[in-house]
Amino acid sequence: MSEAGAQTEVNLPLQQPQPAVPEARTRGRSGSLHSLQSLASTIVIAIFVITFIVQAFQIPSESMEKTLLVGDYLLVDKAHYGHARVWDWLMPYRHIQRQDIIVFRYPMNPRQHFVKRVVAVPGDHVRLIDKHVYVNGVRQDDSYATFTWAWHDKFRDNFPDGGFYGDKISARWFLQAQELLDDGELVVPDGSYFVLGDNRDDSYDSRYWGFVPQENVVGRPLVIYWSMDQSAPETIGGPPRSDKLSGLTLNVTRLFNSLRWRRMMQVPH
C-alpha cells in the first residue's frame, strides 16, 4: 500500500471528566446572592426614606403639652418644607407658615432635635403681652396653648418688653436681639423663624436662644404612631405584686395599661 493511501491513526489525549457541581450547592449560592441583593436594596431604600422622606422621633419633654406629650412617638414628614432644596421643581413643597409645628435642629447644638410651633415668620414684628402672642400688632389665636404657672415672670410673659435678663438666656442671643428691636417688638430676619412651645410657661424656645434658621428645619410631625405614658407608676392597671403571675405577664399588663390608645395615629396640629 502506498504512503498516500495509508490511514494514519491519531491518538488524542483523553480528557478527564469534570466533577459535577451539586445542584443544591448552586442553588444555595444563588439564593445567598439574591438575599444579599435584597438586603442591600432594603438598606438603600431605608436610607433614602430616612434621609429625604420620613423619620421617627420621640417627644422627650413637656414643652409642647397638650399638643404633644412625653412618650409620643412621631413620624416626621421631611419632604413637606422644601424651600431652597434641590427638588423644588418636582415635589409639592410649601413655605413654613404661622401656627405650623416643626421639628428642627437646635441652633445651639445641631445634634439635638427640638419640636416647637412657629409663631412668626420672616418680616414679622412679634411680641408677647401677658403670655399671649402679638404679630404685627394683632393678637394671635393661641387656643392650643397651655398656661400652667400662676406666678408671673417679666421676661417670659412680656417678651421682649421685659428686658433680656431671663434665666438661661444665651449671651449670643442677648446681643443679637438688641439689633432687631423696633418699638418694643422683635423683627424676624429673612430665612429665620420665631418659635414657642405650646406649654407657654415651661418651654425653652426662641425667647431664650433666638431664631430657627431655615436650613435647620427638618420637617413637620406627620402622625403619632405610638404613645405611652412613661410617668405611670409600675403597678398602674396591673395586678398587685402578691399575685402569682409570671414576670412576663406582669410586664405585658403594665405596658398595655400605659399605652395611650386614643393618641395613636393622630395628626398633631
C-alpha positions as CSV (number, residue, x, y, z in Angstrom):
1,M,0.0,0.0,0.0
2,S,1.3,3.4,-0.9
3,E,2.1,6.0,1.7
4,A,-0.6,8.3,0.3
5,G,-3.2,5.7,0.7
6,A,-2.2,4.8,4.2
7,Q,-4.5,5.8,7.0
8,T,-2.9,7.5,9.9
9,E,-4.3,6.8,13.3
10,V,-4.0,9.7,15.7
11,N,-4.3,9.0,19.4
12,L,-5.8,12.1,21.2
13,P,-5.2,12.5,24.9
14,L,-8.3,11.5,26.9
15,Q,-10.0,14.4,28.8
16,Q,-10.7,13.8,32.4
17,P,-14.3,14.3,33.2
18,Q,-15.0,17.4,35.3
19,P,-16.7,16.8,38.7
20,A,-20.3,17.9,38.6
21,V,-21.3,20.8,40.9
22,P,-24.1,19.6,43.1
23,E,-27.3,21.3,42.1
24,A,-28.2,22.1,45.7
25,R,-24.9,23.9,46.2
26,T,-25.5,26.0,43.1
27,R,-29.0,26.9,44.3
28,G,-27.5,27.8,47.7
29,R,-25.0,30.2,46.2
30,S,-27.7,31.8,44.0
31,G,-30.1,32.1,47.0
32,S,-27.4,33.7,49.2
33,L,-26.5,36.2,46.4
34,H,-30.2,37.0,46.0
35,S,-30.6,37.5,49.7
36,L,-27.7,39.9,49.9
37,Q,-29.1,41.9,46.9
38,S,-32.5,42.1,48.6
39,L,-30.8,43.2,51.9
40,A,-28.8,45.9,50.1
41,S,-31.9,47.2,48.3
42,T,-33.8,47.3,51.6
43,I,-30.9,49.3,53.2
44,V,-30.7,51.7,50.3
45,I,-34.5,52.3,50.4
46,A,-34.4,52.8,54.2
47,I,-31.6,55.3,54.0
48,F,-33.4,57.2,51.2
49,V,-36.6,57.3,53.2
50,I,-34.9,58.4,56.4
51,T,-32.8,61.0,54.6
52,F,-35.4,62.5,52.4
53,I,-39.0,61.5,53.3
54,V,-39.8,60.4,56.8
55,Q,-38.0,59.9,60.1
56,A,-39.1,58.7,63.6
57,F,-38.7,60.9,66.7
58,Q,-39.7,60.7,70.3
59,I,-41.0,63.6,72.4
60,P,-38.7,63.9,75.5
61,S,-40.0,67.0,77.2
62,E,-43.3,68.7,78.3
63,S,-42.7,71.9,76.3
64,M,-45.4,71.1,73.7
65,E,-48.2,69.9,76.0
66,K,-51.0,69.3,75.5
67,T,-50.4,69.0,71.7
68,L,-47.6,66.6,72.1
69,L,-46.9,64.6,75.3
70,V,-43.8,63.0,76.7
71,G,-43.9,59.4,75.4
72,D,-45.4,60.3,72.0
73,Y,-43.5,58.8,69.1
74,L,-43.8,60.7,65.8
75,L,-43.2,60.1,62.1
76,V,-41.9,63.3,60.8
77,D,-42.5,64.4,57.2
78,K,-39.2,65.6,55.9
79,A,-40.4,66.3,52.3
80,H,-43.1,68.9,53.2
81,Y,-40.9,72.1,53.5
82,G,-38.6,72.1,50.5
83,H,-37.8,75.8,50.1
84,A,-34.3,76.2,48.7
85,R,-33.8,72.5,48.2
86,V,-32.9,70.6,45.0
87,W,-36.3,69.0,44.4
88,D,-38.4,72.2,44.5
89,W,-39.4,71.7,40.8
90,L,-40.6,68.2,41.4
91,M,-42.2,68.0,44.8
92,P,-45.3,69.8,46.2
93,Y,-43.3,71.8,48.7
94,R,-44.8,74.8,50.6
95,H,-43.3,77.5,52.7
96,I,-43.5,77.4,56.5
97,Q,-46.4,79.4,57.9
98,R,-47.5,80.7,61.3
99,Q,-49.0,78.0,63.5
100,D,-47.1,75.2,61.8
101,I,-45.4,72.7,64.1
102,I,-41.9,72.0,63.0
103,V,-39.0,69.6,64.0
104,F,-35.6,71.3,63.7
105,R,-32.0,71.0,64.7
106,Y,-31.4,73.1,67.9
107,P,-29.3,76.1,66.7
108,M,-27.1,76.0,69.8
109,N,-26.4,72.2,69.3
110,P,-27.4,70.9,65.9
111,R,-27.1,67.3,67.1
112,Q,-30.2,67.8,69.2
113,H,-33.7,68.0,67.7
114,F,-36.5,70.2,69.0
115,V,-40.1,70.5,68.2
116,K,-42.0,73.8,68.5
117,R,-44.7,75.9,66.9
118,V,-43.9,78.7,64.5
119,V,-45.5,81.9,65.7
120,A,-43.7,84.4,63.5
121,V,-42.1,84.2,60.0
122,P,-39.6,86.5,58.2
123,G,-40.5,90.1,58.3
124,D,-43.0,89.8,61.2
125,H,-42.9,92.0,64.3
126,V,-43.6,89.8,67.3
127,R,-44.0,90.3,71.0
128,L,-45.7,88.7,74.0
129,I,-48.1,90.6,76.3
130,D,-49.2,88.8,79.4
131,K,-48.2,85.4,77.8
132,H,-50.2,86.0,74.6
133,V,-48.6,86.4,71.2
134,Y,-49.0,89.5,69.1
135,V,-47.8,89.6,65.5
136,N,-47.7,92.8,63.6
137,G,-49.9,94.4,66.3
138,V,-52.6,91.7,66.2
139,R,-53.2,89.2,68.9
140,Q,-52.9,85.6,67.6
141,D,-55.3,82.7,68.3
142,D,-53.4,80.6,70.8
143,S,-56.3,78.3,72.0
144,Y,-53.9,75.4,71.6
145,A,-51.5,76.9,74.3
146,T,-51.5,75.9,77.9
147,F,-50.7,78.3,80.8
148,T,-49.9,76.2,83.9
149,W,-47.9,78.5,86.2
150,A,-49.7,81.2,88.2
151,W,-46.7,83.2,89.1
152,H,-45.6,86.0,86.7
153,D,-42.2,86.2,85.0
154,K,-41.4,89.5,83.4
155,F,-39.1,88.2,80.8
156,R,-41.0,85.1,79.9
157,D,-44.5,86.6,79.8
158,N,-43.8,90.1,78.3
159,F,-41.1,89.3,75.7
160,P,-39.2,91.4,74.7
161,D,-40.6,94.3,76.8
162,G,-39.5,92.6,80.0
163,G,-35.8,93.0,79.1
164,F,-33.3,90.4,78.2
165,Y,-32.5,89.2,81.7
166,G,-34.3,85.9,81.9
167,D,-32.9,82.7,83.3
168,K,-31.0,80.6,80.7
169,I,-30.9,83.3,78.0
170,S,-27.8,82.9,75.9
171,A,-25.2,85.7,75.6
172,R,-25.2,85.5,71.8
173,W,-29.0,85.9,71.6
174,F,-28.8,88.8,74.1
175,L,-26.5,90.7,71.7
176,Q,-28.4,89.8,68.5
177,A,-31.8,90.7,69.8
178,Q,-30.8,94.3,70.7
179,E,-30.2,95.0,67.0
180,L,-33.6,93.6,66.0
181,L,-35.9,95.6,68.3
182,D,-38.4,98.1,66.8
183,D,-40.7,100.0,69.1
184,G,-40.8,97.2,71.7
185,E,-41.2,94.4,69.1
186,L,-38.8,91.9,67.7
187,V,-38.3,91.8,63.9
188,V,-37.8,88.4,62.4
189,P,-35.0,88.4,59.9
190,D,-35.0,86.7,56.5
191,G,-34.6,83.0,56.5
192,S,-35.5,82.7,60.2
193,Y,-38.5,81.7,62.3
194,F,-39.6,82.6,65.9
195,V,-40.9,79.5,67.7
196,L,-42.6,78.9,71.0
197,G,-43.7,75.8,72.9
198,D,-47.4,75.2,73.4
199,N,-46.7,74.8,77.1
200,R,-46.1,78.5,77.2
201,D,-44.9,78.7,80.8
202,D,-42.5,75.8,80.6
203,S,-40.7,75.9,77.2
204,Y,-37.1,76.5,76.3
205,D,-37.7,78.3,73.0
206,S,-36.9,81.3,70.8
207,R,-37.3,83.6,73.8
208,Y,-34.2,82.2,75.3
209,W,-31.9,81.3,72.4
210,G,-33.2,83.1,69.3
211,F,-34.4,82.2,65.8
212,V,-34.6,78.9,63.9
213,P,-32.7,79.2,60.6
214,Q,-34.5,77.8,57.6
215,E,-31.6,75.3,57.0
216,N,-32.2,73.8,60.5
217,V,-35.8,72.8,59.7
218,V,-36.1,69.0,59.4
219,G,-39.8,68.7,58.8
220,R,-43.3,68.6,60.3
221,P,-44.9,65.9,62.6
222,L,-46.9,63.7,60.3
223,V,-48.6,61.3,62.7
224,I,-48.3,60.0,66.3
225,Y,-47.7,56.3,65.6
226,W,-47.1,55.2,69.2
227,S,-47.8,56.8,72.6
228,M,-47.0,55.6,76.1
229,D,-47.4,57.2,79.5
230,Q,-43.9,56.9,80.8
231,S,-44.7,58.6,84.0
232,A,-47.1,55.9,85.1
233,P,-46.2,54.0,88.3
234,E,-45.0,50.4,88.0
235,T,-48.3,48.9,89.2
236,I,-50.6,51.1,87.1
237,G,-53.5,49.0,85.9
238,G,-51.6,45.8,86.8
239,P,-52.2,43.2,89.4
240,P,-50.6,43.5,92.9
241,R,-47.2,42.0,93.4
242,S,-48.7,39.3,95.6
243,D,-50.3,37.7,92.6
244,K,-48.6,34.7,91.2
245,L,-48.5,36.0,87.6
246,S,-45.2,35.4,85.9
247,G,-42.9,38.4,85.4
248,L,-43.5,38.4,81.7
249,T,-47.3,38.6,82.1
250,L,-47.0,41.4,84.7
251,N,-44.7,43.4,82.4
252,V,-47.1,43.0,79.4
253,T,-50.0,44.1,81.6
254,R,-48.2,47.2,82.7
255,L,-47.2,48.0,79.2
256,F,-50.7,47.5,77.9
257,N,-52.2,49.8,80.5
258,S,-49.6,52.5,79.9
259,L,-50.4,52.9,76.3
260,R,-52.4,55.9,75.2
261,W,-54.5,54.3,72.5
262,R,-56.6,57.4,71.6
263,R,-53.5,59.3,70.7
264,M,-52.1,56.8,68.2
265,M,-52.5,57.6,64.5
266,Q,-53.5,61.2,65.4
267,V,-52.1,64.1,63.4
268,P,-50.7,66.9,65.6
269,H,-52.0,70.3,64.9
